[in-house]
Amino acid sequence: MNPLKYLQAYAPHLQDQVRQMIADDRLGDYLAKRYPTRHQVQSDKALYAYTQALKQEHLRSAPAIDKVLYDNRLDLTHRALGLHTAVSRVQGGKLKAKKEIRVAALFREAAPEFLNMIVVHELAHLKENDHNKAFYKLCEYMLPDYHQLEFDLRLYLTWRDLA
């Protein structure tokens, strides 16, 4: 059977369960039952407000975010569902850094839990650059079921590829 490219880091028994769900044509039903709604955050302005509210709730001391937007250029071929950047410029005698968060446009149509997971992931990068233990601990602090949502998001991406 074809490899599960989004699930390669997971245990073989989990991959086998997913393969069985695909073979039985149950993956889409599982996702629809577990995540039946779509979020209302459709504009870049709404996404910025949504992200700022999460940042204010969990990461008040983190650096300010200058821009948050949906990006049509981010796609799965670049292995990027979201992106955080710091653009540095010299202004006068000072170095100014502008923080940006970009979310793949495919999440405009996703479940609110998936958008939340992506935004939490990108916000965690404001404090921790690398995907290390401290990074995932921060993600879990902001979103207690982060790891389950990440797994389900990978299932969702796998299901999208099948369609």
N, C-alpha and C positions, 0 to 999 in steps of 0.2 A: 504494500500500500504506500501511497505517496507520503513523504515525510511531513510532519507537522512543524513547519518552520517557526511558528510563534511559540511552540511548546517544547522545543528541543532541550531546554535546561531542566525540564521537569522529569520526575521519576518515570521509568518505563511503564509501570502499572497504571499511572494516570494517563499516559499517552495511549495505552491500550484501551482504557475506558472511553477516551474521546474517539478513537477510531471506531469502537463499537457503536457509539452514539451516531457517528456519521453514517456507518453502514446501515443502521436501523432507521436513518432519517429522523432522528430525535433531537439533534443539536439545536436546530432553529426553534423547536417547541420549548426546549429547556430554557433557552435565552428569553423567549417571548414571555414565558410564565414568570421567570425570575425578574425580568426587567421590562415590564409592560408599557411604561410611559416614556415619552421623549421630553427633554427639557425645553424651557422657553427662552434660553439665553441665545438669541440669534444674531445680534449685532455685535460689532467690536466694542461699542460703548457699553453694552450690557455685560459683555465678557470682562471688561476692565472693572466694572463695578462689582461683579461677582468675585473676581480675583482679589480685589482690594478688601472686600468684606472678610474673606477667608484669611487674608494676611493680617488684618486688624485683629481678628479673633485669636489667631495662633502665633503670629510672628511679628509682634509690634516693634521689636527692636531691629528687625531685619532691614536692609537697605530699601529705600523707596523704589517703587516700580514706575517707570516712566511711560511704558506702552505695553498694552496687552491686545492681541488681535488674533483672529482666525487667519491662517495662512494657507492659501490654495497650493502653494509650492511644496509644502511639507507633505510627504507621502510615505507610504510603507516601503517603497523601494530604497529610500534613504534611511530606513529604520528609525524614523523620527515621528513620534506622535505629538510631541511638543518640543519646544526648544527655548532655552533661556540664553540670553546673550548680554554682554556688557560692552557697549560701544564707547570707547574712550576718545575724547577730543581735548585738545589744548585750547583753552579760552583765556586769553590774557596770559598771566603767569601761572594759571592753575590747570590741573588736569581734571576734567569732568568725565564721569562715567555714567552713562544712561543704561539702566537695566530694562530689558525687554523680555516678554514672554510671548511666544507664538504657539498656538494650538492648531493642529491639523484640522483643516476645514471639514473633514469627514465627521468630526465630533459635533457639528451643528445638528445632525440627525440622530445622535446617540442618546442613550439613557442618561438621566441626570447623574447617576452614580458613576458612570464612566467619565463624564466631563469633570466631576468632582475629583476623581482619582488622578486624572491628568494634571489638573491645576494644582492639586496638593503636591504631586511629584515635582512639578516645575518650581513651586514655591520653596520646597525643601532645598532646591539647588541654590537658593539665596544664602543659605547657611552652610551647606555642605556641597562642595563641587563634585566629589566622587560618589559613586554608588557603593558606599561602604556600610559598615554596621551602624554607624551614627546616622547616616542618611536614612536608612530604612527605619530606624528607631524614631526619627523625627516624622517620617511619613505615617507611622503607626500612631504617634501622638496626635497628629492632626486628623487622622482617619483610622479609627481602631480596626476596621476590617479591610485595611489597605491590601494585604496580600491576597485575600479572596477576590477582591475587585480586580486586582491585576491579573489574576488567573482567568477570571470570567471575561475580562477585556480581551485577553489572548484567545479565548474561545470565540468571542464575537468576531475578531479579525479572521480567525480560521473559517468561521461560517460565512463571512463576507467573501472570502476567496473562493468558496465552493459555488457561490451563486453566479 
